[in-house]
């Protein structure tokens, strides 16, 4: 699976060893905003341009179509995130 961070112009194959998309982004040198790392605060909420995600921690807030929490999700397909 390919994860693309559109605004940053960074793209890489998903590393199954990554805990979350947030951790994966950090490993690629990106610095997305975050706070709790548990789906509680929504600080890491980003625009999901395309693709499907799975949440391993259920977000406390209902997300709108096209929104993603980076701290508690992993890709299920190729994804494009607007960070």
VOGU-3710 file (C-alpha; in Angstrom, 3 decimals, decimal comma):
1> xxxxxxxxxx> 0,000/0,000/0,000  1,180/3,478/-0,815  0,727/6,395/1,584  1,001/9,837/0,045  1,211/13,058/2,038  0,049/15,485/-0,654  1,006/18,917/0,737  4,427/17,637/1,798  5,025/15,876/-1,532  6,119/12,724/0,311
11> xxxxxxxxxx> 5,043/9,224/-0,666  6,159/5,817/0,573  5,064/2,217/0,822  3,316/1,536/4,134  5,555/-0,040/6,774  3,576/-2,726/8,634  5,816/-2,045/11,640  4,393/1,467/11,991  1,927/1,860/14,841  -0,169/4,531/13,097
21> xxxxxxxxxx> -0,198/6,870/10,135  1,049/9,579/12,508  4,068/7,465/13,475  4,681/6,600/9,813  4,610/10,292/8,853  7,082/11,108/11,631  9,405/8,323/10,452  9,400/10,008/7,038  10,500/13,307/8,613  7,090/15,003/8,688
31> xxxxxxxxxx> 5,805/16,856/11,742  2,003/16,732/11,736  0,217/18,303/14,701  -0,785/15,882/17,470  -1,367/15,737/21,198  -2,941/12,644/22,735  -2,042/9,883/20,226  -5,247/8,096/21,254  -8,091/9,528/19,147  -9,353/11,789/21,930
41> xxxxxxxxxx> -8,270/15,354/21,155  -8,612/15,510/17,328  -5,430/17,604/17,040  -4,157/15,287/14,287  -7,370/15,505/12,239  -6,416/15,791/8,582  -8,089/15,696/5,204  -8,264/12,231/3,673  -8,172/12,917/-0,063  -8,605/9,286/-1,100
51> xxxxxxxxxx> -8,363/5,740/0,202  -9,685/3,751/3,147  -8,485/3,676/6,758  -9,036/1,364/9,716  -9,181/2,736/13,253  -7,615/0,643/15,997  -8,823/3,174/18,589  -12,367/4,400/17,985  -12,305/8,202/17,700  -14,407/9,944/20,360
61> xxxxxxxxxx> -15,610/12,507/17,838  -17,649/11,650/14,748  -15,556/12,363/11,686  -17,001/13,914/8,560  -16,535/12,276/5,167  -12,967/12,967/4,071  -11,541/13,465/7,583  -8,987/11,223/9,275  -7,296/10,989/12,659  -3,672/10,115/12,009
71> xxxxxxxxxx> -2,849/8,940/15,536  -5,201/5,958/15,628  -5,496/4,779/12,044  -3,768/2,567/9,507  -4,358/2,346/5,763  -6,542/-0,364/4,243  -5,669/0,743/0,705  -3,474/3,307/-0,992  -4,243/6,611/0,709  -3,636/10,280/0,045
81> xxx> -3,628/12,580/3,075  -3,451/16,338/2,790  -0,515/17,128/5,071
//
